């Protein structure tokens, strides 16, 4: 296949307070701050660049499906069920709002978590094969 889009470079996340949000992402998720001003912060983690963009109140990256269910717009991956359980426990200890570990009827397990502004994210226990191959990760 001749792919034209090779990678996702940046993800934009709406936040109401750049200072609080950038501190939260750095302290809770281990993000590395590379730039910050009054309107945005640029963070690096999970092999990607994230822009926190100052937004109006009650904005989020979440969306609703046709049944009214709220969805996350992004899934982070970890390497296996033990890693998922460890991250889940760590997030609870860091007082991050998290859901329970779920069996959604497909390979692996998942849980959701939220940032300070209610942006909902997913964590999945399965690394993509391309990521494993690129970074020489075995199970």
C-alpha positions as CSV (number, residue, x, y, z in Angstrom):
1,X,0.0,0.0,0.0
2,X,1.3,3.4,-0.9
3,X,0.6,5.5,2.2
4,X,0.6,9.2,2.0
5,X,-0.2,10.0,5.7
6,X,2.7,8.4,7.6
7,X,2.2,9.5,11.2
8,X,0.0,11.6,13.6
9,X,2.3,14.4,14.6
10,X,0.2,16.5,17.0
11,X,-3.1,16.1,18.9
12,X,-4.9,19.2,20.2
13,X,-6.7,19.1,23.5
14,X,-9.0,21.9,24.8
15,X,-8.3,23.1,28.3
16,X,-9.5,26.1,30.4
17,X,-6.3,26.8,32.3
18,X,-3.0,26.3,30.6
19,X,-0.9,26.5,33.8
20,X,-3.1,24.0,35.7
21,X,-3.5,21.6,32.7
22,X,0.2,21.6,31.8
23,X,1.1,20.9,35.4
24,X,-1.5,18.1,35.6
25,X,-0.3,16.4,32.4
26,X,3.4,16.7,33.5
27,X,2.8,15.5,37.0
28,X,0.1,12.9,36.5
29,X,1.1,11.5,33.0
30,X,4.8,12.2,32.9
31,X,4.5,14.6,30.0
32,X,7.5,16.7,29.1
33,X,6.7,20.4,28.7
34,X,8.5,21.9,25.6
35,X,6.7,25.2,25.3
36,X,4.1,27.3,27.2
37,X,2.5,30.7,26.8
38,X,-0.8,32.2,27.9
39,X,-2.8,30.4,25.1
40,X,-1.2,27.0,24.7
41,X,1.3,24.5,26.0
42,X,3.2,21.9,24.0
43,X,3.8,18.6,25.7
44,X,5.5,15.4,24.6
45,X,4.5,12.0,25.8
46,X,3.3,8.6,24.4
47,X,5.6,9.2,21.4
48,X,3.6,12.2,20.3
49,X,3.3,16.0,20.6
50,X,0.2,17.3,22.4
51,X,-1.0,21.0,22.2
52,X,-3.1,22.1,25.2
53,X,-5.2,24.9,23.7
54,X,-6.9,27.5,26.0
55,X,-10.6,27.1,25.3
56,X,-14.0,28.2,26.5
57,X,-15.6,26.5,29.6
58,X,-17.2,23.2,29.0
59,X,-15.2,22.3,25.8
60,X,-13.8,18.8,25.5
61,X,-12.5,16.5,22.9
62,X,-15.3,14.0,23.7
63,X,-18.2,13.3,21.3
64,X,-21.5,11.6,21.5
65,X,-22.6,8.7,19.2
66,X,-26.1,8.3,17.8
67,X,-27.2,6.5,21.0
68,X,-26.1,9.4,23.2
69,X,-23.1,7.6,24.6
70,X,-20.0,9.8,25.3
71,X,-16.9,8.7,23.5
72,X,-13.2,9.4,23.9
73,X,-11.3,10.6,20.8
74,X,-8.0,8.8,21.7
75,X,-6.7,5.5,22.9
76,X,-3.3,5.1,24.6
77,X,-1.7,1.6,24.4
78,X,0.3,-0.3,27.0
79,X,2.2,-3.6,26.7
80,X,-0.2,-6.2,28.1
81,X,-2.7,-6.8,30.9
82,X,-0.2,-6.5,33.7
83,X,0.9,-3.1,32.4
84,X,-2.7,-2.0,32.1
85,X,-3.4,-3.0,35.7
86,X,-0.2,-1.2,36.9
87,X,-1.1,2.0,35.0
88,X,-4.7,1.8,36.3
89,X,-3.4,1.5,39.9
90,X,-0.9,4.3,39.4
91,X,-3.7,6.6,38.1
92,X,-5.9,5.8,41.1
93,X,-3.0,6.6,43.4
94,X,-2.4,9.9,41.6
95,X,-6.1,10.7,42.1
96,X,-6.9,10.7,38.4
97,X,-10.6,10.1,37.6
98,X,-10.6,6.6,36.1
99,X,-13.2,4.0,35.1
100,X,-12.9,0.3,35.9
101,X,-11.0,-2.2,33.8
102,X,-13.4,-3.4,31.1
103,X,-13.8,-6.4,28.8
104,X,-15.3,-4.8,25.6
105,X,-15.6,-8.1,23.8
106,X,-12.4,-7.8,21.8
107,X,-8.7,-8.6,22.4
108,X,-7.3,-7.1,25.5
109,X,-8.8,-4.9,28.2
110,X,-9.4,-1.2,28.5
111,X,-10.2,1.6,31.0
112,X,-11.0,5.3,30.6
113,X,-9.6,8.3,32.4
114,X,-10.3,12.0,32.4
115,X,-8.2,15.1,32.7
116,X,-9.1,18.2,34.7
117,X,-11.3,19.6,31.9
118,X,-13.2,16.3,31.4
119,X,-11.4,15.2,28.3
120,X,-12.0,11.5,28.2
121,X,-9.2,9.1,27.1
122,X,-8.9,5.3,26.8
123,X,-6.1,3.0,27.7
124,X,-5.8,-0.4,25.9
125,X,-3.7,-3.4,27.0
126,X,-2.5,-4.2,23.4
127,X,0.4,-2.5,21.6
128,X,0.0,-2.3,17.8
129,X,2.2,-4.7,15.9
130,X,3.9,-1.9,14.0
131,X,4.8,-0.2,17.2
132,X,6.2,-3.4,18.7
133,X,8.3,-4.1,15.6
134,X,9.6,-0.5,15.3
135,X,10.7,-0.4,19.0
136,X,11.7,-4.1,19.2
137,X,9.2,-4.9,22.0
138,X,8.4,-8.5,22.7
139,X,5.7,-9.9,24.9
